[in-house]
Amino acid sequence: MICNDRLLITRFAPYAQQLVDALSEVGCFSIAQPLLTVVGLNDPHTLGAFLSGQYDVVIAVSGNAVKYAQDNIIGEWPNAEYYAVGESTKESLRLACKQRVMCPFSRFDSEGLLALDALQDVAGKRILILRGEGGRDLLENSLIERGAQVDFFQTYKRVKLDLDGIHLVNYWQQASINGAIISSVEILNQLFVLVPKEYTSWLCRLTFYVPSQRVADQARSLGVENIILLPSLQTNQIVDFFHNK
């Protein structure tokens, strides 16, 4: 099967290059270009509270949140109800905590988490959200409205890479890029900041492959017309998706 997609992969390193390598094995051309990097944060107070088992529910909103939490944990994760925003994060969290992890069935974002039956009655529960610095407040606010006590364990922060937008766009155009895999709203917004305004119309003509309705809605608000929801951000599922198109 011939793959006509020529993709820009904007995920964090090293995942961008890993996906490029996997896609090449099924004959799909792609370019790895991370737009942001991540730096781990140290929060010994919250870490101590977490490890002492003070939380009934732990929610991870990204794979990086799990990775950088794990970097600070020696020994086993405490017993709790564990939730993840999507399949990829679920697998990372399952391997880290070695417990059952639940996640949404279709909408892989805060709205999807909040729709889960198990998170409807959380009155009196202590909930810890694993996330990066400066994440959304929707999950926190909604769980507090349902009677929960919510804390954050911000395990990392995002830092934009110093990139030459004009040079990169010229390179992408020469490579006949016709699609982009965008894994988060933050990466999406950074892509539109990076690309000079005179190239915005070209950018908006690409097909954007996104993991959630929230990212799709933001892409549409920026002028993107062709948007396709991915089944997951797991590398093997992305490869299968493009291989079977």
ZAPA-758274 format. One record per residue (C-alpha): chain; x, y, z; residue in one letter. Coordinates in nm, 2 decimals. Layout:
! residues N
 kette      x      y      z rest
     A      X      Y      Z    a
...
***
This chain:
! residues 245
 kette      x      y      z rest
     A   0.00   0.00   0.00    m
     A   0.14   0.34  -0.10    i
     A   0.14   0.61   0.17    c
     A   0.07   0.95   0.02    n
     A   0.10   1.13   0.35    d
     A   0.41   1.34   0.41    r
     A   0.39   1.43   0.77    l
     A   0.54   1.68   1.01    l
     A   0.58   1.53   1.36    i
     A   0.58   1.79   1.63    t
     A   0.59   1.57   1.94    r
     A   0.85   1.61   2.21    f
     A   1.19   1.44   2.17    a
     A   1.27   1.16   2.15    p
     A   0.91   1.05   2.07    y
     A   0.91   1.25   1.74    a
     A   1.20   1.06   1.59    q
     A   1.08   0.73   1.72    q
     A   0.75   0.79   1.54    l
     A   0.94   0.89   1.22    v
     A   1.14   0.57   1.23    d
     A   0.83   0.36   1.28    a
     A   0.64   0.53   1.00    l
     A   0.93   0.48   0.76    s
     A   0.90   0.11   0.81    e
     A   0.55   0.11   0.65    v
     A   0.66   0.35   0.37    g
     A   0.53   0.67   0.52    c
     A   0.75   0.98   0.49    f
     A   0.78   1.21   0.79    s
     A   1.00   1.48   0.95    i
     A   1.06   1.50   1.32    a
     A   1.05   1.86   1.44    q
     A   0.99   1.90   1.82    p
     A   0.87   2.26   1.90    l
     A   0.89   2.24   2.27    l
     A   1.11   2.07   2.52    t
     A   1.04   1.98   2.88    v
     A   1.23   2.03   3.20    v
     A   1.16   1.84   3.52    g
     A   1.04   2.02   3.83    l
     A   1.11   1.94   4.19    n
     A   0.82   1.95   4.44    d
     A   0.93   1.75   4.75    p
     A   0.63   1.86   4.96    h
     A   0.37   1.73   4.71    t
     A   0.58   1.43   4.64    l
     A   0.59   1.34   5.01    g
     A   0.22   1.38   5.05    a
     A   0.16   1.16   4.74    f
     A   0.40   0.88   4.85    l
     A   0.25   0.88   5.20    s
     A  -0.08   0.77   5.05    g
     A  -0.28   1.09   5.12    q
     A  -0.47   1.08   4.79    y
     A  -0.77   0.86   4.70    d
     A  -0.75   0.94   4.33    v
     A  -0.45   1.02   4.10    v
     A  -0.51   1.16   3.75    i
     A  -0.23   1.19   3.49    a
     A  -0.30   1.43   3.21    v
     A   0.01   1.35   3.00    s
     A   0.28   1.10   2.95    g
     A   0.54   1.35   3.04    n
     A   0.36   1.41   3.37    a
     A   0.40   1.04   3.45    v
     A   0.76   1.02   3.33    k
     A   0.88   1.31   3.54    y
     A   0.68   1.19   3.84    a
     A   0.85   0.85   3.81    q
     A   1.19   1.02   3.80    d
     A   1.13   1.13   4.15    n
     A   0.98   0.81   4.29    i
     A   1.20   0.55   4.46    i
     A   1.00   0.23   4.53    g
     A   0.63   0.16   4.47    e
     A   0.36   0.41   4.39    w
     A   0.09   0.43   4.66    p
     A  -0.24   0.25   4.63    n
     A  -0.50   0.47   4.48    a
     A  -0.76   0.49   4.20    e
     A  -0.55   0.59   3.89    y
     A  -0.69   0.76   3.58    y
     A  -0.52   0.88   3.26    a
     A  -0.64   1.12   2.99    v
     A  -0.58   0.88   2.70    g
     A  -0.45   0.54   2.60    e
     A  -0.09   0.64   2.56    s
     A  -0.08   0.81   2.90    t
     A  -0.27   0.51   3.04    k
     A   0.00   0.27   2.93    e
     A   0.28   0.49   3.08    s
     A   0.09   0.52   3.41    l
     A   0.01   0.15   3.42    r
     A   0.38   0.06   3.38    l
     A   0.48   0.31   3.65    a
     A   0.22   0.25   3.92    c
     A   0.16  -0.12   3.84    k
     A  -0.20  -0.09   3.92    q
     A  -0.53  -0.07   3.73    r
     A  -0.56   0.26   3.53    v
     A  -0.89   0.39   3.38    m
     A  -0.92   0.63   3.09    c
     A  -1.20   0.77   2.86    p
     A  -1.33   0.55   2.59    f
     A  -1.34   0.81   2.31    s
     A  -1.28   1.18   2.41    r
     A  -0.92   1.19   2.53    f
     A  -0.91   1.52   2.72    d
     A  -1.04   1.67   3.05    s
     A  -1.40   1.66   2.93    e
     A  -1.36   1.29   2.86    g
     A  -1.22   1.23   3.20    l
     A  -1.50   1.43   3.37    l
     A  -1.76   1.22   3.18    a
     A  -1.64   0.89   3.34    l
     A  -1.90   0.74   3.57    d
     A  -1.63   0.67   3.83    a
     A  -1.55   1.04   3.87    l
     A  -1.91   1.16   3.91    q
     A  -1.93   1.10   4.29    d
     A  -1.60   1.23   4.43    v
     A  -1.74   1.42   4.73    a
     A  -1.49   1.41   5.01    g
     A  -1.22   1.25   4.81    k
     A  -0.86   1.38   4.79    r
     A  -0.75   1.40   4.43    i
     A  -0.40   1.46   4.29    l
     A  -0.35   1.57   3.93    i
     A  -0.02   1.50   3.77    l
     A   0.05   1.76   3.50    r
     A   0.29   2.01   3.36    g
     A   0.33   2.36   3.49    e
     A   0.04   2.59   3.38    g
     A  -0.21   2.33   3.26    g
     A  -0.59   2.38   3.23    r
     A  -0.81   2.45   3.53    d
     A  -1.13   2.28   3.39    l
     A  -1.05   1.94   3.55    l
     A  -0.97   2.10   3.89    e
     A  -1.26   2.33   3.90    n
     A  -1.51   2.06   3.80    s
     A  -1.39   1.81   4.05    l
     A  -1.40   2.08   4.33    i
     A  -1.76   2.15   4.23    e
     A  -1.83   1.78   4.28    r
     A  -1.70   1.81   4.63    g
     A  -1.34   1.68   4.60    a
     A  -1.02   1.83   4.74    q
     A  -0.78   1.88   4.45    v
     A  -0.40   1.93   4.45    d
     A  -0.15   1.95   4.17    f
     A   0.18   1.77   4.13    f
     A   0.34   1.97   3.85    q
     A   0.63   1.75   3.75    t
     A   0.76   1.94   3.45    y
     A   0.74   2.26   3.25    k
     A   0.74   2.32   2.88    r
     A   1.01   2.54   2.72    v
     A   0.99   2.66   2.36    k
     A   1.29   2.57   2.14    l
     A   1.48   2.85   1.96    d
     A   1.39   2.78   1.60    l
     A   1.40   2.96   1.27    d
     A   1.05   2.96   1.14    g
     A   1.12   3.08   0.78    i
     A   1.40   2.83   0.74    h
     A   1.18   2.54   0.86    l
     A   0.88   2.63   0.65    v
     A   1.09   2.64   0.34    n
     A   1.23   2.30   0.43    y
     A   0.89   2.16   0.49    w
     A   0.76   2.29   0.16    q
     A   1.05   2.15  -0.03    q
     A   0.97   1.82   0.13    a
     A   0.61   1.85   0.02    s
     A   0.47   1.81   0.37    i
     A   0.09   1.78   0.35    n
     A   0.00   1.68   0.70    g
     A   0.10   1.74   1.06    a
     A   0.06   1.53   1.38    i
     A  -0.02   1.76   1.67    i
     A  -0.03   1.61   2.01    s
     A  -0.15   1.90   2.23    s
     A  -0.30   2.25   2.22    v
     A   0.04   2.39   2.35    e
     A   0.23   2.24   2.06    i
     A  -0.04   2.36   1.81    l
     A  -0.03   2.71   1.94    n
     A   0.35   2.71   1.93    q
     A   0.35   2.59   1.56    l
     A   0.13   2.89   1.47    f
     A   0.36   3.12   1.66    v
     A   0.67   2.98   1.49    l
     A   0.54   2.99   1.13    v
     A   0.56   3.34   0.99    p
     A   0.22   3.50   0.91    k
     A   0.29   3.50   0.54    e
     A   0.29   3.12   0.55    y
     A  -0.02   3.08   0.76    t
     A  -0.24   3.00   0.46    s
     A   0.00   2.72   0.36    w
     A   0.00   2.59   0.72    l
     A  -0.38   2.59   0.73    c
     A  -0.41   2.38   0.41    r
     A  -0.23   2.09   0.58    l
     A  -0.43   1.80   0.72    t
     A  -0.39   1.81   1.10    f
     A  -0.40   1.48   1.28    y
     A  -0.49   1.54   1.65    v
     A  -0.56   1.32   1.95    p
     A  -0.87   1.50   2.10    s
     A  -1.17   1.72   2.02    q
     A  -1.01   2.00   2.22    r
     A  -0.71   2.01   1.99    v
     A  -0.94   1.99   1.69    a
     A  -1.15   2.28   1.81    d
     A  -0.84   2.49   1.86    q
     A  -0.70   2.40   1.52    a
     A  -1.03   2.50   1.36    r
     A  -1.03   2.83   1.54    s
     A  -0.69   2.90   1.39    l
     A  -0.81   2.84   1.04    g
     A  -0.73   2.48   0.98    v
     A  -1.00   2.31   0.77    e
     A  -0.88   1.95   0.73    n
     A  -0.87   1.79   1.08    i
     A  -0.87   1.42   1.16    i
     A  -0.89   1.26   1.50    l
     A  -0.63   0.99   1.57    l
     A  -0.73   0.68   1.75    p
     A  -0.45   0.73   2.01    s
     A  -0.11   0.88   2.05    l
     A   0.05   0.54   2.10    q
     A   0.32   0.50   1.82    t
     A   0.19   0.16   1.71    n
     A  -0.17   0.28   1.67    q
     A  -0.06   0.59   1.48    i
     A   0.15   0.37   1.24    v
     A  -0.14   0.13   1.20    d
     A  -0.37   0.42   1.12    f
     A  -0.16   0.55   0.84    f
     A  -0.07   0.21   0.71    h
     A  -0.44   0.12   0.68    n
     A  -0.56   0.45   0.53    k
***
